[in-house]
Every structure is written in structure tokens, then in C-alpha cells.
Amino acid sequence: MSLRIGIDATSWANGRGYGRYTRELITAMVGNCSEHELIIFIEAENASLVDELADQSTIVPVALSRAPTKAATSTTSRSLIDMWRLRRAVEKSRVDVFFFPTVYTWFPISRKQKVLLCVHDAIAERFPKLCFGNKRAQLFWNLKVKCAIRQANLYLTISDYAAGDLENVLGIPRSLIRTASNAPSSVFSPRSSTRISEVAGLYDLAPTDSWFIYVGGFNPHKNVGDLITAFAKIREQGSGDIKLLLVGALDEDVFHGDQAELKKQISALQLANDVIWTGFVDDDKLAALLSGSLALVLPSACEGFGLPAVEAAACGTAVIATTESPLPSILEDGGIFVAPGNAQGLVDALEAIVRDPRGRELMAQVARTKASTLDWNVTATQAMTHICEAAS
């Protein structure tokens, strides 16, 4: 039976994992779905971002006072009027089922509406003091998530690991949780040495430099401070001309950030010449930086998936990542996995990557093979199956 499927695309402009998941998944769904009619709802301000989907789906631009990705931050919230406008747009479109690719931009719709809700993880609930700038933001987030969970009749998440947290932390019955994995975008693939050198030069890396790379936000739960401390220790041990690249938006991150404290730490450890803040890096350049790095390091307190590690793996790069994630399973033998807060373990992992080039190369080969098994088209098929289940 053909369905009219409504999809929330108001996370499209978000630069973090929510936005990546929304963009890649919706694009793959549109490209692979001919049986059902897809109606995509997005704020009018960013409607041009989905122009390429207009031939195969219906785009519904909704005039809002402020784009949700700008309004829904760690210190602010969206207006009730804007959420009402989105609700009315959905009601007028008379869809059979509605899909939210992320709870981040959830808005209330009719109680009679069938809903598949994607909740990526329960990190905000497990580490509220590390995720929110104030109690008010935490309160609004908790209220939004509770309302969203209450409204949905089926739930989607990005890994079995995350599904466990949704059950144990958010109280969602496991029988109602489905999964549709992340995957690396096709842009992430190994780059030539010439291209790596060309891009490295843009960030003041000398031809003799080696580097570790971190990609993501600078929120306290990401444990970037632990990485800086560990990096300082291997520098003290004389590990050569090694740099640390910190890749991510510095001033435009709408989430609670820790950049100021990290900069103080770098200064106190006299690493100003060894730690490079790149700011935002587009995917093509990022693929080169990942391809040329010793390893991608992701020492977070928790990751529902850990997409930067998988993107690095797709570029043929080993990873050092948190055990509090699905990454030890997804990239098994493709890196070194360290428990959050294990300071010496993180130092040892960095040192092992530097001292054992052959071992690093073998891990990188395995990591690339593992990453190649993940595909957004497969994810889109999985998501569509779950949307149809929610509609039944």
C-alpha cells in the first residue's frame, strides 16, 4: 500500500551528527523510494538546501521566526508559535505517518498521527551537567523528550548500544525500538599523498609533521581535555614533530561548549604551537586530513554511534575511541578502544599508534574494510521499513 510519509527536515542545516543523519538519510530515502509519496517539511529560510529533492518528493517550506537549528540551543528554546506553524503544516498535508529523524527538532503534532521518532542516544540524560548551559535548558530538553516519547508509537535509534540506553535511561520498551545505523558519506575515502600535503599546508602543517585528529564538538562530555593532557604526555616523551588537530566549529556551536577552558589548558601545557584549531572543515578537506593522520581520537564519555571514527575508518585511518559506544563492535580490530577517564590508557594508545607503524597500518586496513560495510542506502531501506511498521 502506498503511503503519504511526512518527514521533518528542520535539522538539515545543523552541522553536527543530527544534521548529518538527517541529510544523508533523507537524501537516500528520496533516491530509493518510488512506492511511497514523501512530503518533506523544512523551515522556509533553509528550503533551498533541499531543492535537489524536489523532483522526487514534495517540499513544504514553513515560515518560521527563527530556524530550529538556531533556536534550539543549550541556552535557548523555540517559540510556541513556530512549533504551532509546523504542526498546522503537517495537519494540512494529511500524511499517513510522520517521521522525525531526530528528537532534537521534534514538535508536537496531532495525537492521532502515527509517528516514528528517532532518538539518537541518551547522552543528555546521562550527563546533564556536561550537556547544558543552565537548568532552564535542561528542563526544556527533558520536557521535549518526554513529550516526544509519549507521542510516538515506534522508536528508531542508531545502534544497539544506543537502544540499550533508550531502554535503561529513557524507559522506552525494547520491543518498540528499531535501529538504522549511521554510515560514512561517499566523500570519505583515502586521499593521495599529494592531496594530503596540499590540504595539510592550509593548516600550517609542515611536510615533516605527523598528526592526531579529533573531529566533533567541544562539549564537556567529549573529553577533549583528556586528549590534550594525553597528547602533552607523549610530547614530553619525545614523540617527534607530532601535532594535534582539533576540527569543529569554534564559535557557532549551538550546544554547550568548553572551548575557553580547553584554550586555557593548551596554554598552561605550552602546546600553543602543537595544537591546531582548524575551525569548521568541509568534507573534502576533512577527508584529506583524516587520510593523512596517525589516528582519529574520540575519547568521549559516551557516543550513540561515533560517526567521525567511522568516517576516518572509511579514509583508511586507524581510530582510538571510547569503549562507551558501539565502535568496539563496528570497528573491531580497526583501532584501540579506551574506557572514558582512563588517562594512562589513552596515553598508551597514542604511544602505540606512534611507535608501531606496522600495527597502525594493519588497524587502518581493518577499519576501512569494516567501514565499507556501512551504507546510507541500506540505512534508508531499514528506516523505510520501520516507517511503514509505524504506520500500520
Secondary structure, DSSP 8 states (H G I E B T S, - for coil): ---EEEEE-TTTT--SHHHHHHHHHHHHHHHH--SSEEEEEEEGGGGGGGGGGTTTSEEEEE--SS-HHHHSSSS----HHHHHHHHHHHHHHT-SEEEES-GGG-----TTSEEEEE----HHHH-HHHH-SSHHHHHHHHHHHHHHHHH-SEEEES-HHHHHHHHHTT---GGGEEE------TT-S---HHHHHHHHHHTT--TT-EEEEEES---GGG-HHHHHHHHHHHHHTT--SEEEEEES-SS---S---HHHHHHHHHHTT-TTTEEEEE---HHHHHHHHHHSSEEEE--S--SS-HHHHHHHHTT--EEEESSSSHHHHTTTSEEEE-TT-HHHHHHHHHHHHH-HHHHHHHHHHHHHHHTT--HHHHHHHHHHHHHHHH-
